[in-house]
Structure formats: structure tokens, C-alpha cells
């Protein structure tokens, strides 16, 4: 499946653009649409305390990324105080596996 960059898109796409790419938990756009900020720092063992001024990890690649960077394993460190139009964040919450199984 092509990444948005390979598809010729020059911006983020709707979450439903690539329905076959959903995870087993029905999470969409884990890679390739927008980089996602992570709480942890880049160096091993760096704090996830958000009050500490360090570069933070982004993962997943974006619509500007080559396919080699569109993976959850690839990470990059950036200054979280700078705005980037190709980076976003994902809201997460706890879930009950019974709820997940109910929707399958």
C-alpha cells in the first residue's frame, strides 16, 4: 500500500482513506499520515516528564515522509516547542478487552 507521499497527496488525509491499514484494535493511521509526538525523550532512559525541556520523540512518518520512515519502529527527535505542520498527537485511553471483542 502506498504512503500518502507516494500517492501524491500533499497534506494529511481522512482517517478513512486507507481502511485496510487498521490495526487489530481498529486503530487507523498509525503510520504515514502525520508524525505523532511521544512523551519520551530520544536518548535511552530520558524522562517522560513533560515539564523537562528536552527534544521529544516522534514516530510513524507523515505525508511528507519516504516509506522507509513510515513505520512505528522509526523515531526522530524534535523540539516540542516548535510547530510542525506534519506532526500531531494521538489521544489514548484505557480500554477493557471485553469492549474490544464486542466490536469485532
PyMOL commands that set and color helices and strands:
alter all, ss='L'
color gray80, all
select helices_A, chain A and resi 4-7+15-21+67-69+97-102
alter helices_A, ss='H'
color red, helices_A
select strands_A, chain A and resi 35-41+56-59+75-78+87-88
alter strands_A, ss='S'
color yellow, strands_A
deselect
rebuild
show_as cartoon
